Amino acid sequence: MRKISRILLGLLFVFSGFVKAVDPVGSSLIFKEYFHAFGIGFLEPFSLICGITLSAVEFTLGVLVLLDFRKRIAAWGVFLFMSFFTILTLFLAIFDPVQDCGCFGDAVKLTNWQTFFKNLFFWPFALFLFLQRNRTAPVARGAAEWPVFIFFALVITSVSVYSYRHLPLIDFRGYKIGNNIAALLEEARLNPEFIFTTELIYNREGEEKVFLPDSLPDSTWAFVDSRTRTTATGVRHKISDFSVRDKSGHSVTDSILAVKATALVLLVASEENLQAKVLAPLELLIAENREKGLPYYAISALPAVVTQELLMEYGIVMPVYMADLKTVLTMIRSTPGLMVIKEGVVLAKYGFRDYPDPETWSKLVNEDPELVVASTSIRNRLRMQLFIAGLLLFIFLLRKGFWFARSRF
């Protein structure tokens, strides 16, 4: 039973920590929601640090549990984590102050009730591991265990820092490379996450009754009130509310998703990093698109006029459309960032530190879009599969004691 508890909890914590670590910006957004929901918005500046710290602690605790290193610390940490978050998610499920708990980042979306029942399922394993913390001999001496702990903490922190400075190592969101935005929106429209039902309340001779708009009562009933009932279908979509507007407030979503040419899309979430050294590399890319008659435009969370003025200061002239901040940050975790779209399909994404050179850009524009998406997806998938496989193999070998001698008691 102890071995089962150790493996289940270890894998749970490693997975939970890893998927948060590869998207530290997303984790910080979740913390911001929590801070505002609980009336402690003054902690918002620490949201990024909290996100990185939480992922690192979860991941390293999971590794320690899998290795059976630092048994007491690991047992205490896992038990306290599971106890705290079981109580927290029960509160979230009942009062719903935050709709997305963020326990698995964007990798796995759960409702608050699903998250609570998940924690409720794993909590007895954490309790059992806690009660057994002093009943087994150490696997290795402390001189061997502490360096392993520090090593894995540094590895997962490095993953977070890299993903913050560039783009997430793994993109779990609806705007990842290869996704068809228009198709995902249509899927969300046909199979919505929530169904809204209008109920009309009528009264007759002191009796109140609820009617639907398509089955109204006769004139002997007097109208009292109306209400809208929201029913969750249990379906979760990666994209459900993508909306882009022009300066006048008119929707241009369908038109930009229908363009058959390869479009360069500059995504601006804020004024941060809008400076010469960041925008200068874009001039050559925009010039090439202009020469070939290919579309280029910006989608900004700022007012279009403000964004245009900021870009023109550095010689960047392009049409600017608007979307809400959440949409822009979901599209790309870089401020600013670059996305390449053709007929609604995401072909490539770049953080502002990684803009392509003119040669790479020309190749991207001229190559078959399906080939571009396939090669990028295969390369990213292979890289991460090798990383995860190597990590698990390393943990397995450490556990078997290939490099660290077991203590003898």
MOMO-V117021 format. One record per backbone hydrogen bond with DSSP energy under -1.0 kcal/mol. NH is the residue of the N-H (numbers start at 1). CO is the residue of the C=O. E is the energy in kcal/mol with one decimal. If there is no record, write none. Layout:
[[NH/CO/E] [NH/CO/E]]
//
This chain:
[[5/1/-2.5] [6/2/-2.6] [7/3/-2.5] [8/4/-2.7] [9/5/-2.5] [10/6/-2.2] [11/7/-2.5] [12/8/-2.2] [13/9/-2.6] [14/10/-2.4] [15/11/-2.5] [16/12/-2.6] [17/13/-2.5] [18/14/-2.4] [19/15/-2.4] [20/16/-1.1] [21/17/-2.1] [22/18/-2.0] [23/20/-1.2] [27/23/-1.9] [28/24/-2.2] [29/25/-2.0] [30/26/-1.8] [31/27/-2.1] [32/28/-2.2] [33/29/-1.9] [34/30/-2.2] [35/31/-2.9] [36/32/-2.3] [37/33/-2.5] [38/34/-2.1] [39/36/-1.1] [40/35/-3.3] [43/40/-2.2] [44/41/-2.0] [46/43/-2.2] [47/44/-2.2] [50/46/-2.6] [51/47/-2.3] [52/48/-2.4] [53/49/-2.6] [54/50/-2.7] [55/51/-2.0] [56/52/-2.1] [57/53/-2.7] [58/54/-2.6] [59/55/-2.5] [60/56/-2.5] [61/57/-2.3] [62/58/-2.3] [63/59/-2.3] [64/60/-2.5] [65/61/-2.3] [66/62/-2.4] [67/63/-2.7] [68/64/-1.5] [69/64/-1.8] [74/70/-3.0] [75/71/-2.7] [76/72/-2.7] [77/73/-2.8] [78/74/-2.8] [79/75/-2.4] [80/76/-2.7] [81/77/-2.4] [82/78/-2.7] [83/79/-2.4] [84/80/-2.6] [85/81/-2.6] [86/82/-1.7] [87/83/-1.9] [88/84/-2.6] [89/85/-2.5] [90/86/-1.4] [91/87/-2.0] [92/88/-2.4] [93/89/-2.4] [94/90/-2.0] [95/91/-2.7] [96/92/-2.2] [105/102/-1.3] [107/104/-1.6] [115/111/-2.4] [116/112/-2.2] [117/113/-2.5] [118/114/-2.0] [119/115/-2.4] [120/116/-2.6] [121/117/-1.8] [122/118/-1.7] [123/119/-2.1] [126/122/-1.7] [127/123/-2.5] [128/124/-2.5] [129/125/-2.4] [130/126/-2.2] [131/127/-2.4] [132/128/-1.4] [133/130/-1.3] [135/132/-1.6] [144/141/-1.6] [145/141/-2.0] [146/142/-2.4] [148/144/-1.0] [149/145/-2.2] [150/146/-2.5] [151/147/-2.6] [152/148/-2.3] [153/149/-2.0] [154/150/-2.3] [155/151/-2.2] [156/152/-2.4] [157/153/-1.8] [158/154/-2.3] [159/155/-1.8] [160/156/-1.8] [161/157/-2.5] [162/158/-2.6] [163/159/-2.4] [164/160/-2.0] [165/161/-2.3] [166/162/-2.0] [176/173/-1.2] [178/346/-3.0] [179/176/-2.1] [181/344/-2.9] [184/180/-2.2] [185/181/-2.3] [186/182/-2.1] [187/183/-2.2] [188/184/-2.1] [189/185/-1.9] [190/186/-2.3] [191/187/-1.8] [195/231/-2.8] [197/229/-2.9] [199/227/-3.4] [200/211/-3.2] [201/225/-3.4] [202/209/-2.7] [203/222/-2.8] [204/207/-2.4] [207/204/-1.6] [209/202/-2.5] [211/200/-3.3] [215/212/-2.2] [221/218/-1.7] [222/203/-3.0] [224/201/-3.2] [225/201/-1.4] [227/199/-2.4] [229/197/-3.3] [231/195/-2.4] [233/193/-2.8] [245/322/-2.8] [246/250/-2.3] [249/246/-1.8] [252/244/-2.8] [256/252/-2.3] [257/253/-1.7] [263/341/-3.3] [264/295/-2.0] [265/339/-2.7] [266/297/-2.4] [267/337/-3.0] [268/299/-2.3] [274/271/-1.8] [275/273/-1.8] [279/275/-2.4] [280/276/-2.7] [282/279/-1.4] [283/280/-1.4] [286/282/-2.9] [287/283/-2.4] [288/284/-1.9] [289/285/-2.0] [290/286/-2.7] [291/287/-2.3] [292/288/-1.9] [294/289/-2.9] [297/264/-2.2] [298/319/-2.6] [299/266/-2.8] [300/321/-2.7] [301/268/-2.6] [307/303/-2.3] [308/304/-2.6] [309/305/-2.2] [310/306/-2.2] [311/307/-2.4] [312/308/-2.5] [313/309/-1.3] [314/311/-1.4] [315/312/-1.7] [316/311/-2.4] [321/298/-3.3] [322/245/-3.2] [323/300/-2.1] [328/324/-1.9] [329/325/-2.6] [330/326/-1.7] [331/327/-2.1] [332/328/-1.9] [337/267/-2.0] [338/350/-3.0] [339/265/-2.7] [340/348/-2.6] [341/263/-1.9] [342/345/-2.1] [343/259/-2.5] [345/342/-2.1] [346/179/-2.2] [347/340/-3.1] [348/340/-1.1] [350/338/-2.8] [354/351/-2.0] [361/357/-2.6] [362/358/-2.6] [363/359/-2.1] [364/360/-2.3] [365/361/-2.4] [366/362/-2.0] [367/363/-1.9] [372/368/-2.2] [373/369/-2.6] [374/370/-2.4] [375/371/-2.6] [376/372/-2.1] [377/373/-2.7] [378/374/-2.6] [379/375/-2.2] [380/376/-2.5] [381/377/-2.6] [382/378/-2.7] [383/379/-2.2] [384/380/-2.1] [385/381/-2.5] [386/382/-2.3] [387/383/-1.8] [388/384/-2.8] [389/385/-2.7] [390/386/-2.6] [391/387/-2.3] [392/388/-2.6] [393/389/-2.4] [394/390/-2.4] [395/391/-2.3] [396/392/-2.5] [397/393/-2.7] [398/394/-2.3] [399/395/-2.5] [400/396/-1.9] [401/398/-1.1] [402/397/-2.1]]
//
